[in-house]
């Protein structure tokens, strides 16, 4: 289950994204707006967005940190950003020997597409 970390606790990302009609169809409630804003906040950093994009675009749907870390910042900074994306429930990770592999959490891309779609 994908979870979103916010100031008020942990939220289920998949449920949060399925909570509402696509943006532009109806006004968001305050609670839904908070849930969705937390997800977009995690993606609002250009380095995080590039890392998320690289992982989502990988064949097989997962990437070793060793294959995606060249984004113009130091390795500790890459680790920090990946941790933030993972804490936001956007990524899942698995350690294999000395490397960590990342994949987009199930339902996240479909949920974001549905939220931003005018045709759903």
C-alpha positions, 0 to 999 in steps of 0.5 A: 500500500502506498503511503503519504507522510504529512504533518498529521500522519501517514496517508494512503496515497492510492486512496488519496488519489482516488478520493476525488474527481479529476481536478477541474470537475469539482472543488476539492475538500480541505482534507483532500487538498492537503493529501494531494498537496503533500504528494505534489510537494514531494515532487516539487523539487527538480532533482526529485522529479528527475529521479522519479521520472528516471525510475518510472521510465526504466525497463522492468519498472525498477532501477538500481540507485547506481543507475540513476544517481547521475543527476548533478548532485552528490550521492548523499543528496541523491539518497536524501531525495530518494528517501523523501520520495519513499517517505511520501509513498511515491517509491518503494525500495528493496536492498539487494546486497550493497545496492538499493533498487527503487520502483514507483509504488503501485497505483501512483502513476495511474492515480496521478493521471486520473487526478489530472485527467479531464476525461475520466 
